[in-house]
Amino acid sequence: MKIGMILDKTFPPDPRVENEAVSLVKKGFEVYLFCLNYGNEKKDEIINGIKVKRYKSNKFIYKLSALVYTVPFYSFIMAKKINHFLQENKIDAIHIHDMQIAEAVFKANESLKLPTVLDLHDNMPEVIKFYPHLQKFPGKQLISPVKWKRKEEEFIKKATKICTVSKEFIDEVVYRTGISKNKIVLVPNTVQKEFYKNAIIHNSILTKYEDKFVILYLGDTAIRRGLLTAIKSLPQLIKKIPNIKLVIVGSNTTDSLLFNSVNESNLNDYVDFEGWQNVELFPSYIKASTICISPLYRNIQHDVAYANKLFQYMSFAKPLLVSNAIAQKKIIEKVKAGLVHIEKDSDDFAKKILMLYEDENLRLKLGENGKHFVENEFNWEKTSEKLIDLYKNIKY
């Protein structure tokens, strides 16, 4: 079977797309990946067995993508490219990565009538509410989360199968759309064993933090990710933990708000903004840390999804501190891999950090629980099995 994956971004990097595609290739499927080219990347390339096909795009088309469910131009432009990709490569089944490109795919597939799998990485109608350009003119007036939600529900009903990232997300989709639970498959974001088994550790990072009590955050640093909670907890934590260091590995367009918060509170000596780093360095940062955090603000998206960083942290036996966003709270409490704080509550965040600081045995126990969970139950090699079964049984 030839599977055509559709991604409206450049590739690489995209860990979920690559993990899914490589797993399917290893099981004997041919995977072709439609993606975009904004520069001089190769038009055709094979990456880890994935047959990557890049189609030219530009900044104007990229800006149109934000208006995809306001005006139809982006979908019309992309549909032509996708139809060419599907016919040129004689694709048997289509795998759509998230809903932004979905309408274009369904247009391209009108005459071909190939089976479609809609892969919902995120609850996009909820996520876009927090995009900075939707908080002001003209984005606030032009882009409607309500329209995005209607479109998402339309695509969920149109698709042959759905896959998404958490049980909570499945429950929400089934309740909201009324589709059969048999139509949707759980394919959570988890780590491949090689992430922790074959990691190259950079001693320069370990040395940099060897005398510090490191609180680590990895990933997107948008305000909704909750880092202001961690920053605001530092003045009281410094009194008890003088060698504390909040290390933030990631970036976002809203980072100036984080920088300002640190500067205004004279916390520059206690916070390291490392910016975005190559994923290959993540194991070194995790190994150098004492506690790893995910202080998400609660919203509909965060309540039904958990980030891959949780399992990256666990794989190195690190204790976690996470907010009470429902999905991550449930899994951390189930595994007993960390503590939970009240979202946006810097006092409660500080209280839980101090509990972990004062009890090394607790830290070790929580860390070992998480590591055991990842090694034995929740690694990509195990959780991808349902994706493989989906394609073994799909009719084309």
NUDO-594437 format. One record per residue (C-alpha): residue number from 1; chain; x, y, z. Coordinates in steps of 0.25 Angstrom, whole numbers. Each point is the difference from the previous one (the first is absolute). Last residue first. Example, Ala and Ser with C-alpha at 12.3 -4.5 7.8 and 13.67 -1.06 7.14 Angstrom:
residues 2
NODE, 2, A, 55, -4, 29 $
NODE, 1, A, -6, -14, 2 $
end
This chain:
residues 396
NODE, 396, A, -35, 4, -2 $
NODE, 395, A, -6, -7, 13 $
NODE, 394, A, 8, 3, 13 $
NODE, 393, A, 4, -12, 8 $
NODE, 392, A, 15, 0, -1 $
NODE, 391, A, 0, 15, 0 $
NODE, 390, A, -8, 1, 14 $
NODE, 389, A, 8, -12, 5 $
NODE, 388, A, 13, 8, -2 $
NODE, 387, A, -6, 12, 7 $
NODE, 386, A, -4, -9, 12 $
NODE, 385, A, 14, -5, 1 $
NODE, 384, A, 6, 14, 1 $
NODE, 383, A, -2, 0, 16 $
NODE, 382, A, 10, -12, 2 $
NODE, 381, A, 12, 4, -8 $
NODE, 380, A, -3, 15, 3 $
NODE, 379, A, 2, -3, 15 $
NODE, 378, A, -11, 0, 11 $
NODE, 377, A, 0, -14, 6 $
NODE, 376, A, 13, -6, 5 $
NODE, 375, A, 11, 10, -2 $
NODE, 374, A, -9, 12, 1 $
NODE, 373, A, -7, -5, 13 $
NODE, 372, A, 13, -4, 6 $
NODE, 371, A, 6, 13, -2 $
NODE, 370, A, -12, 7, 6 $
NODE, 369, A, 0, -8, 13 $
NODE, 368, A, 15, 1, 1 $
NODE, 367, A, -1, 15, 0 $
NODE, 366, A, -11, 1, 10 $
NODE, 365, A, 8, -9, 9 $
NODE, 364, A, 13, 8, -1 $
NODE, 363, A, -7, 13, 2 $
NODE, 362, A, -7, -6, 12 $
NODE, 361, A, 13, -5, 6 $
NODE, 360, A, 6, 14, -2 $
NODE, 359, A, -10, 6, 9 $
NODE, 358, A, 2, 15, 3 $
NODE, 357, A, 1, 5, -14 $
NODE, 356, A, -12, -8, -5 $
NODE, 355, A, -9, 6, 11 $
NODE, 354, A, 7, 14, -3 $
NODE, 353, A, -4, -1, -15 $
NODE, 352, A, -14, -4, 5 $
NODE, 351, A, -2, 13, 8 $
NODE, 350, A, 7, 8, -11 $
NODE, 349, A, -11, -4, -10 $
NODE, 348, A, -11, 2, 11 $
NODE, 347, A, 5, 14, 2 $
NODE, 346, A, 1, 2, -15 $
NODE, 345, A, -14, -3, -3 $
NODE, 344, A, -3, 1, -15 $
NODE, 343, A, -4, -14, 0 $
NODE, 342, A, -1, -8, 13 $
NODE, 341, A, 11, -9, 3 $
NODE, 340, A, 2, -15, -3 $
NODE, 339, A, 11, -8, 5 $
NODE, 338, A, 9, -11, -8 $
NODE, 337, A, 1, -14, -6 $
NODE, 336, A, -11, -7, 8 $
NODE, 335, A, -4, -7, -13 $
NODE, 334, A, -15, 3, 2 $
NODE, 333, A, 2, 14, 6 $
NODE, 332, A, 9, 4, -11 $
NODE, 331, A, -10, -6, -10 $
NODE, 330, A, -12, 7, 6 $
NODE, 329, A, 7, 14, 2 $
NODE, 328, A, 5, 0, -15 $
NODE, 327, A, -14, -2, -5 $
NODE, 326, A, -7, 9, 10 $
NODE, 325, A, 8, 13, 0 $
NODE, 324, A, 4, -1, 15 $
NODE, 323, A, 14, 6, -3 $
NODE, 322, A, 12, -9, 0 $
NODE, 321, A, 12, -2, 9 $
NODE, 320, A, 8, -12, -5 $
NODE, 319, A, 11, -9, 6 $
NODE, 318, A, 11, -4, -9 $
NODE, 317, A, 3, -15, -4 $
NODE, 316, A, 6, 3, -13 $
NODE, 315, A, -12, -6, -8 $
NODE, 314, A, -9, 8, 9 $
NODE, 313, A, 5, 14, -6 $
NODE, 312, A, -2, -5, -14 $
NODE, 311, A, -13, -5, 4 $
NODE, 310, A, -5, 13, 5 $
NODE, 309, A, 6, 7, -12 $
NODE, 308, A, -9, -7, -9 $
NODE, 307, A, -11, 10, 4 $
NODE, 306, A, -14, -4, 6 $
NODE, 305, A, -13, 2, -6 $
NODE, 304, A, -15, 1, 4 $
NODE, 303, A, 1, 11, 11 $
NODE, 302, A, 10, 8, -8 $
NODE, 301, A, -9, 1, -12 $
NODE, 300, A, -12, 4, 8 $
NODE, 299, A, 8, 10, 9 $
NODE, 298, A, 8, -1, 13 $
NODE, 297, A, 13, 7, 0 $
NODE, 296, A, 12, -9, -2 $
NODE, 295, A, 11, -1, 11 $
NODE, 294, A, 8, -12, -6 $
NODE, 293, A, 12, -2, 8 $
NODE, 292, A, 13, -8, 2 $
NODE, 291, A, 7, -1, 13 $
NODE, 290, A, 15, -2, 3 $
NODE, 289, A, 5, 3, -14 $
NODE, 288, A, 14, -3, -6 $
NODE, 287, A, -6, -14, -6 $
NODE, 286, A, -11, 8, -6 $
NODE, 285, A, 9, 10, -6 $
NODE, 284, A, 9, -11, -6 $
NODE, 283, A, -12, -8, -5 $
NODE, 282, A, -6, 13, -7 $
NODE, 281, A, 13, 2, -8 $
NODE, 280, A, -3, -9, -12 $
NODE, 279, A, -13, 8, -1 $
NODE, 278, A, 8, 12, -5 $
NODE, 277, A, -2, 12, 9 $
NODE, 276, A, -10, 11, 0 $
NODE, 275, A, 3, 12, 9 $
NODE, 274, A, 9, -3, 13 $
NODE, 273, A, -7, 10, 9 $
NODE, 272, A, 7, -2, 13 $
NODE, 271, A, -7, 5, 12 $
NODE, 270, A, 6, 2, 14 $
NODE, 269, A, 10, 10, -2 $
NODE, 268, A, -10, 9, -8 $
NODE, 267, A, -10, 0, 11 $
NODE, 266, A, 0, 15, 2 $
NODE, 265, A, -15, 0, 1 $
NODE, 264, A, -2, 9, -11 $
NODE, 263, A, 10, -7, -9 $
NODE, 262, A, -6, -14, 2 $
NODE, 261, A, -14, 5, -3 $
NODE, 260, A, 5, 8, -12 $
NODE, 259, A, 7, -12, -6 $
NODE, 258, A, -12, -8, 1 $
NODE, 257, A, -9, 10, -7 $
NODE, 256, A, 11, 2, -10 $
NODE, 255, A, -2, -15, -3 $
NODE, 254, A, -13, 2, -7 $
NODE, 253, A, 5, -4, -14 $
NODE, 252, A, 4, -14, 6 $
NODE, 251, A, 12, -7, 5 $
NODE, 250, A, 6, -13, 6 $
NODE, 249, A, 10, -5, 10 $
NODE, 248, A, -4, 8, 13 $
NODE, 247, A, 9, -3, 12 $
NODE, 246, A, -5, 5, 14 $
NODE, 245, A, 13, 0, 9 $
NODE, 244, A, -1, -2, 15 $
NODE, 243, A, 14, 1, 8 $
NODE, 242, A, -6, 8, 11 $
NODE, 241, A, -12, -10, 2 $
NODE, 240, A, -7, 5, 13 $
NODE, 239, A, -1, 15, -2 $
NODE, 238, A, 2, -2, -15 $
NODE, 237, A, -14, -7, 0 $
NODE, 236, A, -8, 12, 4 $
NODE, 235, A, 6, 9, -11 $
NODE, 234, A, -1, -12, -10 $
NODE, 233, A, -15, -3, 0 $
NODE, 232, A, -3, 12, -10 $
NODE, 231, A, 9, -7, -10 $
NODE, 230, A, -7, -13, 1 $
NODE, 229, A, -13, 6, -1 $
NODE, 228, A, 4, 8, -12 $
NODE, 227, A, 5, -13, -7 $
NODE, 226, A, -15, -4, -1 $
NODE, 225, A, 0, -6, -14 $
NODE, 224, A, -11, 10, -3 $
NODE, 223, A, 10, 10, -1 $
NODE, 222, A, 7, -6, -12 $
NODE, 221, A, 13, -7, 4 $
NODE, 220, A, 0, -12, -10 $
NODE, 219, A, 9, -11, 5 $
NODE, 218, A, 8, -4, 12 $
NODE, 217, A, -1, 5, 14 $
NODE, 216, A, 10, -4, 11 $
NODE, 215, A, 1, 4, 14 $
NODE, 214, A, 15, -2, 4 $
NODE, 213, A, 6, 0, 14 $
NODE, 212, A, 13, 5, -4 $
NODE, 211, A, 15, -5, 2 $
NODE, 210, A, 1, -9, -12 $
NODE, 209, A, -7, 10, -9 $
NODE, 208, A, 10, 4, -10 $
NODE, 207, A, 8, -13, 2 $
NODE, 206, A, -12, -8, -5 $
NODE, 205, A, -2, 9, -12 $
NODE, 204, A, 15, -1, -4 $
NODE, 203, A, -1, -15, 3 $
NODE, 202, A, -9, -2, -13 $
NODE, 201, A, -7, -13, 2 $
NODE, 200, A, -3, -8, -13 $
NODE, 199, A, -13, -7, 1 $
NODE, 198, A, -1, -15, -5 $
NODE, 197, A, -9, -6, 11 $
NODE, 196, A, -7, 13, 3 $
NODE, 195, A, -5, 5, -13 $
NODE, 194, A, 3, -14, -6 $
NODE, 193, A, -12, -5, 7 $
NODE, 192, A, -9, 9, -8 $
NODE, 191, A, -8, 10, 8 $
NODE, 190, A, -15, 1, 1 $
NODE, 189, A, -10, 9, -7 $
NODE, 188, A, -13, -8, 1 $
NODE, 187, A, -7, -8, -11 $
NODE, 186, A, -14, -3, 5 $
NODE, 185, A, -9, -4, -12 $
NODE, 184, A, -14, 6, -4 $
NODE, 183, A, -11, -7, -8 $
NODE, 182, A, -3, -10, 10 $
NODE, 181, A, -4, 11, 10 $
NODE, 180, A, -12, 2, -10 $
NODE, 179, A, -2, 15, -3 $
NODE, 178, A, -9, 9, 8 $
NODE, 177, A, 8, 12, -3 $
NODE, 176, A, 2, 7, 14 $
NODE, 175, A, -1, -13, 9 $
NODE, 174, A, 9, -8, -10 $
NODE, 173, A, 10, 11, -1 $
NODE, 172, A, 1, 3, 15 $
NODE, 171, A, 2, -15, 3 $
NODE, 170, A, 11, -1, -11 $
NODE, 169, A, 7, 12, 6 $
NODE, 168, A, -1, -6, 14 $
NODE, 167, A, 6, -13, -5 $
NODE, 166, A, 12, 8, -6 $
NODE, 165, A, 7, 3, -13 $
NODE, 164, A, -9, -2, -12 $
NODE, 163, A, -4, -9, -11 $
NODE, 162, A, -12, 1, -9 $
NODE, 161, A, -5, -9, -10 $
NODE, 160, A, -8, 0, -14 $
NODE, 159, A, 0, 16, 1 $
NODE, 158, A, -13, 7, -3 $
NODE, 157, A, -6, 1, 14 $
NODE, 156, A, 13, 5, 6 $
NODE, 155, A, 2, 9, -11 $
NODE, 154, A, -14, 7, 3 $
NODE, 153, A, 3, 1, 14 $
NODE, 152, A, 13, 7, -2 $
NODE, 151, A, -7, 9, -10 $
NODE, 150, A, -10, 4, 11 $
NODE, 149, A, 11, 2, 10 $
NODE, 148, A, 8, 9, -10 $
NODE, 147, A, -12, 8, -2 $
NODE, 146, A, -2, 2, 15 $
NODE, 145, A, 15, 3, 1 $
NODE, 144, A, -2, 12, -9 $
NODE, 143, A, 11, 7, -7 $
NODE, 142, A, -2, 14, -7 $
NODE, 141, A, -4, 9, 11 $
NODE, 140, A, 10, -5, 11 $
NODE, 139, A, 10, -1, -11 $
NODE, 138, A, -1, 15, -4 $
NODE, 137, A, 1, 5, 11 $
NODE, 136, A, 5, -7, 13 $
NODE, 135, A, -1, -12, 8 $
NODE, 134, A, 0, -9, -12 $
NODE, 133, A, 14, 4, -4 $
NODE, 132, A, 5, -5, 14 $
NODE, 131, A, -5, -14, -2 $
NODE, 130, A, -8, -5, 12 $
NODE, 129, A, -14, -2, -7 $
NODE, 128, A, 8, -8, -10 $
NODE, 127, A, 2, -11, 10 $
NODE, 126, A, -15, -2, 2 $
NODE, 125, A, -4, -2, -15 $
NODE, 124, A, 13, -8, -2 $
NODE, 123, A, -3, -11, 10 $
NODE, 122, A, 13, -6, -2 $
NODE, 121, A, 8, -11, -8 $
NODE, 120, A, -13, -4, -7 $
NODE, 119, A, 3, -10, -10 $
NODE, 118, A, -11, -2, -10 $
NODE, 117, A, 1, -13, -8 $
NODE, 116, A, -6, 0, -14 $
NODE, 115, A, -4, -11, -9 $
NODE, 114, A, 2, 4, -15 $
NODE, 113, A, -12, 6, -7 $
NODE, 112, A, 8, 4, -12 $
NODE, 111, A, -10, 10, -6 $
NODE, 110, A, -2, 8, 13 $
NODE, 109, A, 14, -3, 6 $
NODE, 108, A, 6, 14, -4 $
NODE, 107, A, -11, 7, 7 $
NODE, 106, A, 1, -9, 12 $
NODE, 105, A, 15, 3, 1 $
NODE, 104, A, -2, 15, -1 $
NODE, 103, A, -11, -1, 11 $
NODE, 102, A, 10, -7, 9 $
NODE, 101, A, 12, 9, -1 $
NODE, 100, A, -3, 7, 13 $
NODE, 99, A, -6, -12, 6 $
NODE, 98, A, 12, -8, 5 $
NODE, 97, A, 9, -10, -8 $
NODE, 96, A, -9, -6, -10 $
NODE, 95, A, 4, -15, -3 $
NODE, 94, A, -5, -4, -14 $
NODE, 93, A, -2, -14, -5 $
NODE, 92, A, 4, -7, -14 $
NODE, 91, A, 9, 11, -6 $
NODE, 90, A, 4, -2, -14 $
NODE, 89, A, 12, 9, 1 $
NODE, 88, A, -3, 10, -11 $
NODE, 87, A, -15, -1, 3 $
NODE, 86, A, 1, 4, 15 $
NODE, 85, A, 11, 10, -1 $
NODE, 84, A, -8, 7, -12 $
NODE, 83, A, -12, 0, 8 $
NODE, 82, A, 7, 6, 12 $
NODE, 81, A, 6, 11, -9 $
NODE, 80, A, -14, 4, -5 $
NODE, 79, A, -6, -1, 13 $
NODE, 78, A, 10, 9, 6 $
NODE, 77, A, -4, 12, -8 $
NODE, 76, A, -15, -2, 2 $
NODE, 75, A, 2, -2, 15 $
NODE, 74, A, 8, 13, 1 $
NODE, 73, A, -10, 8, -8 $
NODE, 72, A, -12, -4, 8 $
NODE, 71, A, -3, 12, 9 $
NODE, 70, A, -2, 0, 15 $
NODE, 69, A, 3, -15, 2 $
NODE, 68, A, 14, 1, -6 $
NODE, 67, A, 2, 14, 6 $
NODE, 66, A, 13, -4, 7 $
NODE, 65, A, 4, -8, -13 $
NODE, 64, A, 0, 13, -8 $
NODE, 63, A, 12, 4, 8 $
NODE, 62, A, 8, -12, -5 $
NODE, 61, A, -5, 2, -14 $
NODE, 60, A, 6, 14, 0 $
NODE, 59, A, 13, -4, 7 $
NODE, 58, A, 3, -11, -11 $
NODE, 57, A, -3, -14, -4 $
NODE, 56, A, 7, -10, -9 $
NODE, 55, A, -4, -15, 2 $
NODE, 54, A, 9, -10, 6 $
NODE, 53, A, -1, -15, -1 $
NODE, 52, A, 6, -8, 11 $
NODE, 51, A, 1, -15, -2 $
NODE, 50, A, 1, -5, 14 $
NODE, 49, A, 11, -11, 2 $
NODE, 48, A, 7, 7, 10 $
NODE, 47, A, 0, 13, -8 $
NODE, 46, A, -1, -2, -15 $
NODE, 45, A, 1, 13, -8 $
NODE, 44, A, -8, 6, -12 $
NODE, 43, A, -1, 16, -2 $
NODE, 42, A, 13, 2, 7 $
NODE, 41, A, 0, 12, 9 $
NODE, 40, A, 2, 14, -6 $
NODE, 39, A, -9, 8, 8 $
NODE, 38, A, -15, 0, 4 $
NODE, 37, A, -2, -14, -3 $
NODE, 36, A, -13, -7, 5 $
NODE, 35, A, -4, -14, 3 $
NODE, 34, A, -6, -12, -6 $
NODE, 33, A, 5, -13, 6 $
NODE, 32, A, 0, -13, -7 $
NODE, 31, A, 0, -13, 8 $
NODE, 30, A, 1, -14, -5 $
NODE, 29, A, -5, -10, 10 $
NODE, 28, A, 9, -12, 4 $
NODE, 27, A, -1, 1, 15 $
NODE, 26, A, 13, 8, 1 $
NODE, 25, A, -6, 10, -9 $
NODE, 24, A, -12, 2, 9 $
NODE, 23, A, 9, 2, 12 $
NODE, 22, A, 8, 10, -8 $
NODE, 21, A, -12, 8, -4 $
NODE, 20, A, -6, 1, 14 $
NODE, 19, A, 12, 4, 7 $
NODE, 18, A, 4, 10, -11 $
NODE, 17, A, -14, 7, 0 $
NODE, 16, A, 0, 0, 16 $
NODE, 15, A, 14, 5, 0 $
NODE, 14, A, -1, 12, -10 $
NODE, 13, A, 13, 5, -5 $
NODE, 12, A, 2, -2, -11 $
NODE, 11, A, -8, 3, -8 $
NODE, 10, A, -6, 13, -4 $
NODE, 9, A, -15, 3, 4 $
NODE, 8, A, -14, -3, -6 $
NODE, 7, A, 2, -15, 2 $
NODE, 6, A, -7, -11, -8 $
NODE, 5, A, 4, -15, 1 $
NODE, 4, A, -3, -8, -12 $
NODE, 3, A, 0, -15, 4 $
NODE, 2, A, 4, -10, -11 $
NODE, 1, A, -5, -14, 3 $
end
